[in-house]
Amino acid sequence: MARQPRFKYPGAVYHVMARGDGGKPLFLQKEDHESFLYWLEKICGSHGWRVHACE
């Protein structure tokens, strides 16, 4: 069953996670991880989003 849609309002804070299945690594190559961070920065900048923590 799909989850309910998020409530959206100005100034809302969302907890978003990305992790591998069963504790497996999400990225197998360092370059893939760096590419993900590059695009995350670009998208956040273009949409005015802020990342509070990134590991």
PyMOL Python script that loads the backbone (N, CA, C, O; Angstrom):
from pymol import cmd

cmd.read_pdbstr("""\
ATOM      1  N   MET A   1       0.847  -1.179   0.000  1.00  0.00           N
ATOM      2  CA  MET A   1       0.000   0.000   0.000  1.00  0.00           C
ATOM      3  C   MET A   1       0.893   1.243   0.000  1.00  0.00           C
ATOM      4  O   MET A   1       1.846   1.328   0.775  1.00  0.00           O
ATOM      5  N   ALA A   2       0.590   2.178  -0.848  1.00  0.00           N
ATOM      6  CA  ALA A   2       1.381   3.408  -0.945  1.00  0.00           C
ATOM      7  C   ALA A   2       1.125   4.308   0.269  1.00  0.00           C
ATOM      8  O   ALA A   2       0.052   4.285   0.873  1.00  0.00           O
ATOM      9  N   ARG A   3       2.146   5.098   0.601  1.00  0.00           N
ATOM     10  CA  ARG A   3       1.993   6.023   1.727  1.00  0.00           C
ATOM     11  C   ARG A   3       1.126   7.208   1.311  1.00  0.00           C
ATOM     12  O   ARG A   3       0.949   7.474   0.122  1.00  0.00           O
ATOM     13  N   GLN A   4       0.599   7.902   2.285  1.00  0.00           N
ATOM     14  CA  GLN A   4      -0.197   9.096   2.022  1.00  0.00           C
ATOM     15  C   GLN A   4       0.698  10.221   1.517  1.00  0.00           C
ATOM     16  O   GLN A   4       1.867  10.285   1.899  1.00  0.00           O
ATOM     17  N   PRO A   5       0.179  11.114   0.664  1.00  0.00           N
ATOM     18  CA  PRO A   5       0.983  12.236   0.184  1.00  0.00           C
ATOM     19  C   PRO A   5       1.419  13.137   1.342  1.00  0.00           C
ATOM     20  O   PRO A   5       0.717  13.265   2.345  1.00  0.00           O
ATOM     21  N   ARG A   6       2.590  13.759   1.181  1.00  0.00           N
ATOM     22  CA  ARG A   6       3.080  14.689   2.197  1.00  0.00           C
ATOM     23  C   ARG A   6       2.256  15.964   2.178  1.00  0.00           C
ATOM     24  O   ARG A   6       1.742  16.379   1.140  1.00  0.00           O
ATOM     25  N   PHE A   7       2.143  16.575   3.351  1.00  0.00           N
ATOM     26  CA  PHE A   7       1.568  17.911   3.417  1.00  0.00           C
ATOM     27  C   PHE A   7       2.628  18.878   2.932  1.00  0.00           C
ATOM     28  O   PHE A   7       3.787  18.778   3.335  1.00  0.00           O
ATOM     29  N   LYS A   8       2.254  19.809   2.077  1.00  0.00           N
ATOM     30  CA  LYS A   8       3.201  20.782   1.549  1.00  0.00           C
ATOM     31  C   LYS A   8       2.782  22.173   1.993  1.00  0.00           C
ATOM     32  O   LYS A   8       1.626  22.565   1.834  1.00  0.00           O
ATOM     33  N   TYR A   9       3.726  22.912   2.549  1.00  0.00           N
ATOM     34  CA  TYR A   9       3.475  24.291   2.932  1.00  0.00           C
ATOM     35  C   TYR A   9       4.803  25.023   2.980  1.00  0.00           C
ATOM     36  O   TYR A   9       5.841  24.387   3.163  1.00  0.00           O
ATOM     37  N   PRO A  10       4.804  26.345   2.820  1.00  0.00           N
ATOM     38  CA  PRO A  10       6.050  27.118   2.838  1.00  0.00           C
ATOM     39  C   PRO A  10       6.802  26.916   4.149  1.00  0.00           C
ATOM     40  O   PRO A  10       6.217  26.985   5.229  1.00  0.00           O
ATOM     41  N   GLY A  11       8.100  26.668   4.041  1.00  0.00           N
ATOM     42  CA  GLY A  11       8.930  26.490   5.227  1.00  0.00           C
ATOM     43  C   GLY A  11       8.909  25.089   5.808  1.00  0.00           C
ATOM     44  O   GLY A  11       9.514  24.848   6.853  1.00  0.00           O
ATOM     45  N   ALA A  12       8.226  24.162   5.153  1.00  0.00           N
ATOM     46  CA  ALA A  12       8.148  22.787   5.651  1.00  0.00           C
ATOM     47  C   ALA A  12       9.533  22.149   5.647  1.00  0.00           C
ATOM     48  O   ALA A  12      10.375  22.483   4.814  1.00  0.00           O
ATOM     49  N   VAL A  13       9.763  21.237   6.576  1.00  0.00           N
ATOM     50  CA  VAL A  13      11.016  20.488   6.667  1.00  0.00           C
ATOM     51  C   VAL A  13      10.673  19.015   6.441  1.00  0.00           C
ATOM     52  O   VAL A  13       9.753  18.481   7.060  1.00  0.00           O
ATOM     53  N   TYR A  14      11.424  18.365   5.547  1.00  0.00           N
ATOM     54  CA  TYR A  14      11.177  16.962   5.232  1.00  0.00           C
ATOM     55  C   TYR A  14      12.418  16.137   5.551  1.00  0.00           C
ATOM     56  O   TYR A  14      13.547  16.577   5.331  1.00  0.00           O
ATOM     57  N   HIS A  15      12.194  14.955   6.063  1.00  0.00           N
ATOM     58  CA  HIS A  15      13.276  14.013   6.336  1.00  0.00           C
ATOM     59  C   HIS A  15      13.329  13.046   5.157  1.00  0.00           C
ATOM     60  O   HIS A  15      12.421  12.238   4.965  1.00  0.00           O
ATOM     61  N   VAL A  16      14.392  13.134   4.377  1.00  0.00           N
ATOM     62  CA  VAL A  16      14.538  12.300   3.183  1.00  0.00           C
ATOM     63  C   VAL A  16      15.789  11.449   3.351  1.00  0.00           C
ATOM     64  O   VAL A  16      16.850  11.960   3.709  1.00  0.00           O
ATOM     65  N   MET A  17      15.665  10.157   3.094  1.00  0.00           N
ATOM     66  CA  MET A  17      16.794   9.240   3.238  1.00  0.00           C
ATOM     67  C   MET A  17      16.991   8.443   1.952  1.00  0.00           C
ATOM     68  O   MET A  17      16.048   8.185   1.204  1.00  0.00           O
ATOM     69  N   ALA A  18      18.228   8.069   1.724  1.00  0.00           N
ATOM     70  CA  ALA A  18      18.553   7.161   0.624  1.00  0.00           C
ATOM     71  C   ALA A  18      19.546   6.149   1.182  1.00  0.00           C
ATOM     72  O   ALA A  18      20.631   6.519   1.631  1.00  0.00           O
ATOM     73  N   ARG A  19      19.177   4.883   1.154  1.00  0.00           N
ATOM     74  CA  ARG A  19      20.093   3.852   1.656  1.00  0.00           C
ATOM     75  C   ARG A  19      19.874   2.559   0.878  1.00  0.00           C
ATOM     76  O   ARG A  19      18.822   2.332   0.281  1.00  0.00           O
ATOM     77  N   GLY A  20      20.894   1.735   0.907  1.00  0.00           N
ATOM     78  CA  GLY A  20      20.842   0.481   0.178  1.00  0.00           C
ATOM     79  C   GLY A  20      19.975  -0.558   0.865  1.00  0.00           C
ATOM     80  O   GLY A  20      19.733  -0.487   2.070  1.00  0.00           O
ATOM     81  N   ASP A  21      19.516  -1.508   0.098  1.00  0.00           N
ATOM     82  CA  ASP A  21      18.681  -2.591   0.600  1.00  0.00           C
ATOM     83  C   ASP A  21      19.468  -3.490   1.541  1.00  0.00           C
ATOM     84  O   ASP A  21      20.556  -3.949   1.196  1.00  0.00           O
ATOM     85  N   GLY A  22      18.933  -3.741   2.714  1.00  0.00           N
ATOM     86  CA  GLY A  22      19.565  -4.656   3.660  1.00  0.00           C
ATOM     87  C   GLY A  22      20.933  -4.202   4.143  1.00  0.00           C
ATOM     88  O   GLY A  22      21.784  -5.034   4.458  1.00  0.00           O
ATOM     89  N   GLY A  23      21.152  -2.910   4.203  1.00  0.00           N
ATOM     90  CA  GLY A  23      22.434  -2.389   4.675  1.00  0.00           C
ATOM     91  C   GLY A  23      23.535  -2.378   3.628  1.00  0.00           C
ATOM     92  O   GLY A  23      24.685  -2.061   3.932  1.00  0.00           O
ATOM     93  N   LYS A  24      23.183  -2.726   2.395  1.00  0.00           N
ATOM     94  CA  LYS A  24      24.182  -2.706   1.317  1.00  0.00           C
ATOM     95  C   LYS A  24      24.520  -1.262   0.959  1.00  0.00           C
ATOM     96  O   LYS A  24      23.698  -0.363   1.138  1.00  0.00           O
ATOM     97  N   PRO A  25      25.729  -1.044   0.454  1.00  0.00           N
ATOM     98  CA  PRO A  25      26.109   0.319   0.053  1.00  0.00           C
ATOM     99  C   PRO A  25      25.186   0.830  -1.057  1.00  0.00           C
ATOM    100  O   PRO A  25      24.756   0.073  -1.927  1.00  0.00           O
ATOM    101  N   LEU A  26      24.897   2.119  -1.005  1.00  0.00           N
ATOM    102  CA  LEU A  26      24.073   2.730  -2.033  1.00  0.00           C
ATOM    103  C   LEU A  26      24.887   2.971  -3.301  1.00  0.00           C
ATOM    104  O   LEU A  26      24.368   2.854  -4.411  1.00  0.00           O
ATOM    105  N   PHE A  27      26.162   3.309  -3.130  1.00  0.00           N
ATOM    106  CA  PHE A  27      27.052   3.576  -4.263  1.00  0.00           C
ATOM    107  C   PHE A  27      28.209   2.588  -4.229  1.00  0.00           C
ATOM    108  O   PHE A  27      28.848   2.411  -3.191  1.00  0.00           O
ATOM    109  N   LEU A  28      28.477   1.952  -5.348  1.00  0.00           N
ATOM    110  CA  LEU A  28      29.562   0.984  -5.412  1.00  0.00           C
ATOM    111  C   LEU A  28      30.886   1.644  -5.782  1.00  0.00           C
ATOM    112  O   LEU A  28      31.952   1.138  -5.432  1.00  0.00           O
ATOM    113  N   GLN A  29      30.822   2.766  -6.486  1.00  0.00           N
ATOM    114  CA  GLN A  29      32.028   3.473  -6.918  1.00  0.00           C
ATOM    115  C   GLN A  29      32.054   4.868  -6.290  1.00  0.00           C
ATOM    116  O   GLN A  29      31.010   5.505  -6.144  1.00  0.00           O
ATOM    117  N   LYS A  30      33.231   5.334  -5.926  1.00  0.00           N
ATOM    118  CA  LYS A  30      33.390   6.667  -5.353  1.00  0.00           C
ATOM    119  C   LYS A  30      32.873   7.728  -6.325  1.00  0.00           C
ATOM    120  O   LYS A  30      32.279   8.720  -5.903  1.00  0.00           O
ATOM    121  N   GLU A  31      33.095   7.522  -7.608  1.00  0.00           N
ATOM    122  CA  GLU A  31      32.660   8.478  -8.625  1.00  0.00           C
ATOM    123  C   GLU A  31      31.142   8.619  -8.651  1.00  0.00           C
ATOM    124  O   GLU A  31      30.627   9.714  -8.880  1.00  0.00           O
ATOM    125  N   ASP A  32      30.426   7.529  -8.419  1.00  0.00           N
ATOM    126  CA  ASP A  32      28.964   7.575  -8.386  1.00  0.00           C
ATOM    127  C   ASP A  32      28.484   8.425  -7.212  1.00  0.00           C
ATOM    128  O   ASP A  32      27.553   9.218  -7.348  1.00  0.00           O
ATOM    129  N   HIS A  33      29.126   8.252  -6.066  1.00  0.00           N
ATOM    130  CA  HIS A  33      28.774   9.039  -4.881  1.00  0.00           C
ATOM    131  C   HIS A  33      29.051  10.518  -5.113  1.00  0.00           C
ATOM    132  O   HIS A  33      28.238  11.370  -4.755  1.00  0.00           O
ATOM    133  N   GLU A  34      30.198  10.824  -5.710  1.00  0.00           N
ATOM    134  CA  GLU A  34      30.546  12.213  -6.002  1.00  0.00           C
ATOM    135  C   GLU A  34      29.573  12.826  -7.010  1.00  0.00           C
ATOM    136  O   GLU A  34      29.216  13.998  -6.891  1.00  0.00           O
ATOM    137  N   SER A  35      29.145  12.048  -7.992  1.00  0.00           N
ATOM    138  CA  SER A  35      28.180  12.521  -8.975  1.00  0.00           C
ATOM    139  C   SER A  35      26.840  12.825  -8.307  1.00  0.00           C
ATOM    140  O   SER A  35      26.209  13.841  -8.600  1.00  0.00           O
ATOM    141  N   PHE A  36      26.411  11.941  -7.410  1.00  0.00           N
ATOM    142  CA  PHE A  36      25.173  12.157  -6.673  1.00  0.00           C
ATOM    143  C   PHE A  36      25.240  13.454  -5.886  1.00  0.00           C
ATOM    144  O   PHE A  36      24.295  14.242  -5.918  1.00  0.00           O
ATOM    145  N   LEU A  37      26.345  13.693  -5.177  1.00  0.00           N
ATOM    146  CA  LEU A  37      26.483  14.921  -4.391  1.00  0.00           C
ATOM    147  C   LEU A  37      26.512  16.157  -5.278  1.00  0.00           C
ATOM    148  O   LEU A  37      25.961  17.195  -4.912  1.00  0.00           O
ATOM    149  N   TYR A  38      27.145  16.057  -6.435  1.00  0.00           N
ATOM    150  CA  TYR A  38      27.184  17.167  -7.389  1.00  0.00           C
ATOM    151  C   TYR A  38      25.765  17.548  -7.809  1.00  0.00           C
ATOM    152  O   TYR A  38      25.383  18.717  -7.757  1.00  0.00           O
ATOM    153  N   TRP A  39      24.989  16.543  -8.227  1.00  0.00           N
ATOM    154  CA  TRP A  39      23.634  16.823  -8.705  1.00  0.00           C
ATOM    155  C   TRP A  39      22.710  17.242  -7.565  1.00  0.00           C
ATOM    156  O   TRP A  39      21.814  18.062  -7.767  1.00  0.00           O
ATOM    157  N   LEU A  40      22.914  16.698  -6.390  1.00  0.00           N
ATOM    158  CA  LEU A  40      22.136  17.123  -5.228  1.00  0.00           C
ATOM    159  C   LEU A  40      22.357  18.607  -4.966  1.00  0.00           C
ATOM    160  O   LEU A  40      21.406  19.346  -4.711  1.00  0.00           O
ATOM    161  N   GLU A  41      23.608  19.039  -5.029  1.00  0.00           N
ATOM    162  CA  GLU A  41      23.923  20.460  -4.831  1.00  0.00           C
ATOM    163  C   GLU A  41      23.260  21.326  -5.907  1.00  0.00           C
ATOM    164  O   GLU A  41      22.689  22.371  -5.596  1.00  0.00           O
ATOM    165  N   LYS A  42      23.333  20.896  -7.163  1.00  0.00           N
ATOM    166  CA  LYS A  42      22.734  21.656  -8.266  1.00  0.00           C
ATOM    167  C   LYS A  42      21.218  21.791  -8.089  1.00  0.00           C
ATOM    168  O   LYS A  42      20.673  22.889  -8.200  1.00  0.00           O
ATOM    169  N   ILE A  43      20.553  20.692  -7.819  1.00  0.00           N
ATOM    170  CA  ILE A  43      19.094  20.697  -7.678  1.00  0.00           C
ATOM    171  C   ILE A  43      18.665  21.516  -6.468  1.00  0.00           C
ATOM    172  O   ILE A  43      17.725  22.306  -6.552  1.00  0.00           O
ATOM    173  N   CYS A  44      19.348  21.330  -5.348  1.00  0.00           N
ATOM    174  CA  CYS A  44      19.005  22.101  -4.151  1.00  0.00           C
ATOM    175  C   CYS A  44      19.181  23.590  -4.399  1.00  0.00           C
ATOM    176  O   CYS A  44      18.352  24.395  -3.975  1.00  0.00           O
ATOM    177  N   GLY A  45      20.258  23.960  -5.083  1.00  0.00           N
ATOM    178  CA  GLY A  45      20.503  25.364  -5.394  1.00  0.00           C
ATOM    179  C   GLY A  45      19.439  25.953  -6.301  1.00  0.00           C
ATOM    180  O   GLY A  45      19.004  27.086  -6.095  1.00  0.00           O
ATOM    181  N   SER A  46      19.019  25.201  -7.295  1.00  0.00           N
ATOM    182  CA  SER A  46      18.030  25.721  -8.245  1.00  0.00           C
ATOM    183  C   SER A  46      16.622  25.791  -7.664  1.00  0.00           C
ATOM    184  O   SER A  46      15.782  26.538  -8.167  1.00  0.00           O
ATOM    185  N   HIS A  47      16.354  25.016  -6.602  1.00  0.00           N
ATOM    186  CA  HIS A  47      15.023  25.006  -5.999  1.00  0.00           C
ATOM    187  C   HIS A  47      14.974  25.727  -4.650  1.00  0.00           C
ATOM    188  O   HIS A  47      13.906  25.846  -4.049  1.00  0.00           O
ATOM    189  N   GLY A  48      16.115  26.204  -4.176  1.00  0.00           N
ATOM    190  CA  GLY A  48      16.142  26.891  -2.885  1.00  0.00           C
ATOM    191  C   GLY A  48      16.023  25.942  -1.701  1.00  0.00           C
ATOM    192  O   GLY A  48      15.613  26.353  -0.616  1.00  0.00           O
ATOM    193  N   TRP A  49      16.377  24.682  -1.899  1.00  0.00           N
ATOM    194  CA  TRP A  49      16.322  23.696  -0.819  1.00  0.00           C
ATOM    195  C   TRP A  49      17.616  23.741  -0.027  1.00  0.00           C
ATOM    196  O   TRP A  49      18.645  24.173  -0.545  1.00  0.00           O
ATOM    197  N   ARG A  50      17.576  23.297   1.227  1.00  0.00           N
ATOM    198  CA  ARG A  50      18.760  23.218   2.074  1.00  0.00           C
ATOM    199  C   ARG A  50      18.941  21.788   2.574  1.00  0.00           C
ATOM    200  O   ARG A  50      17.974  21.117   2.935  1.00  0.00           O
ATOM    201  N   VAL A  51      20.168  21.339   2.591  1.00  0.00           N
ATOM    202  CA  VAL A  51      20.511  20.028   3.145  1.00  0.00           C
ATOM    203  C   VAL A  51      21.153  20.296   4.506  1.00  0.00           C
ATOM    204  O   VAL A  51      22.138  21.029   4.596  1.00  0.00           O
ATOM    205  N   HIS A  52      20.604  19.712   5.550  1.00  0.00           N
ATOM    206  CA  HIS A  52      21.121  19.929   6.895  1.00  0.00           C
ATOM    207  C   HIS A  52      22.184  18.918   7.294  1.00  0.00           C
ATOM    208  O   HIS A  52      23.010  19.200   8.162  1.00  0.00           O
ATOM    209  N   ALA A  53      22.174  17.764   6.683  1.00  0.00           N
ATOM    210  CA  ALA A  53      23.173  16.740   6.986  1.00  0.00           C
ATOM    211  C   ALA A  53      23.322  15.829   5.775  1.00  0.00           C
ATOM    212  O   ALA A  53      22.345  15.505   5.100  1.00  0.00           O
ATOM    213  N   CYS A  54      24.532  15.433   5.516  1.00  0.00           N
ATOM    214  CA  CYS A  54      24.793  14.527   4.405  1.00  0.00           C
ATOM    215  C   CYS A  54      25.999  13.683   4.809  1.00  0.00           C
ATOM    216  O   CYS A  54      27.058  14.219   5.133  1.00  0.00           O
ATOM    217  N   GLU A  55      25.838  12.394   4.788  1.00  0.00           N
ATOM    218  CA  GLU A  55      26.903  11.512   5.238  1.00  0.00           C
ATOM    219  C   GLU A  55      27.415  10.676   4.121  1.00  0.00           C
ATOM    220  O   GLU A  55      28.322   9.868   4.321  1.00  0.00           O
TER     221      GLU A  55
END
""", "prot")
cmd.dss("prot")
cmd.show_as("cartoon", "prot")
cmd.util.cbc("prot")
cmd.orient("prot")
